[in-house]
Each structure stands twice: as structure tokens, then as C-alpha cells.
Amino acid sequence: MKPDNKPRILTINGGSSSIKFAVFEVDGSLEQMLHGEIERIGLSGSTFKVKRLSDTDNFSKSVVAPDHSVAVGILLDWIEERFASDALTAIRVVHGGPKYSQPERITTEMILELHSLSAFDPEHMPEEILLIEAFRRRFPDLPQIACFDTDFHHDLPRVAKLLPIPRRYEAKGLRRYGFHGLSYSFLMEELNRIEGVKAAQGRIILAHLGSGASLCAVRDGKSVDTSMSLRLQQERP
């Protein structure tokens, strides 16, 4: 199959046992042309699914994905077959730490910083860094943009950031960061669209419910508290 060289934006969400992605056409406005995932990575019954606008292009197939390195290779092969890399822009990251908040282009310096943050989110960060580095090796000229899930909570009031631990650990970066920020940003945009500015600028409780769940208190459109602080390693059953 000849790669499609129309301009596209590829978004990727690397989880602890899955890689989810979507491709958007860039033609005046963004329109999603497909979405998919590789799920149950490291478990039995791994599958690779893609759903396009046309039902005839949909597929779901079993794959062998014992770890994220193999799963990323499957995804990269599929992308290389269908899209010209010089027509793509990618990616998403979960944790920006104290230094990164706004979306920005991924650099070697940023990758080194992200490695140092892995201890703050060992369940997700190593896999997401693996994604970034794998894409850099396969497509060295592909622009990659990091959008940080911690951004929405970056300006939490100090009283909400502080954890009940000795202050010397705060200097090492241990504080409440908050997560699911991209989801909360979307919810706030939808609230503003549906109910208007007045509602969006009020006192609001948001909930993100999924395999990971959290609550967020919002006032004047900004996060003022959240139930999540750090993501720690959990043993799988």
C-alpha cells in the first residue's frame, strides 16, 4: 500500500497495558478519520483494532504483544505502511513534572527530563517514553508534540500542592500534581459550550471515571484541588 502523504495529526495515549491512537485530517478543520488501540499488552489475548469512518476499513485482529516494545513495533509498521511520515505530527505525554506544562515540541533535553520523572509515575511514564524514543528512531524527522496531563493542575494553590511529608521532599519534586488534566480541559470546554461562560466560571466538581478515576474542584475555570497526587506502581493480579 502506498503511504498517504496528506497532512495528518496522529495522537497517541500510551497506557500501562494499551496504546490508544487516533488520526485527524488537517484540512481547514480537524476531522477524525480513524481511531484504534492495541490492548492487553503483556497479557493473553492481545488485539489490534482500528475503526475508520467507513465500516469496510475496520478491523480487529489478534497480535502477540508480550511487552510495549513489541506493541510499538506493530503500530509503527502499520503507520509506515499507510502514512508518509513527513505528513504526520504526533504525540501525548502524561507527566510534565515541575518544569513542563504547556504543549511543546519534544527535544532530547525534554526526554532526559522525562526519564528523571519516571519515579513519579512508574505505571505510565516508561511506556510513554518508549513510544517517543521508538518514533524518533523510526521517523527521526517526525515532529512530536508533548501535551501534558498535569497541565490543568499546574497552578494549583500551594495548600493543594503540599503533601503531609517533610518539606525537604518538596524540593525533590514530591508534591500533588494531579492527573486526567486533558480530560478535565475537555469537560470545561464542553461545559462552556453547552451551559455558557457563567456556568464554566462557577464552582464545579468534575469526575474522571475509568480504569483510573479522580475528582477535581474548579473555581473560575481553574483547578483548585484534585484527589490525585502521585501515581505509584501497582501489582497486577
Secondary structure, 3 states (H helix, E strand, C coil): CCCECCCEEEEEEECCCEEEEEEEEECCCEEEEEEEEEECCCCCCCEEEEEECCHHHCEEEECCCCCHHHHHHHHHHHHHHHECHHHEEECCECCCCCCCCCCEECCHHHHHHHHHCHHHCCCCHHHHHHHHHHHHHHCCCCCEEECECCHHHCCCCHHHHCCCCCHHHHCCCCCCCCCCHHHHHHHHHHHHHHHCHHHHCCEEEEEECCCCCEEEEEECCEEEEECCCCCCCCCCC
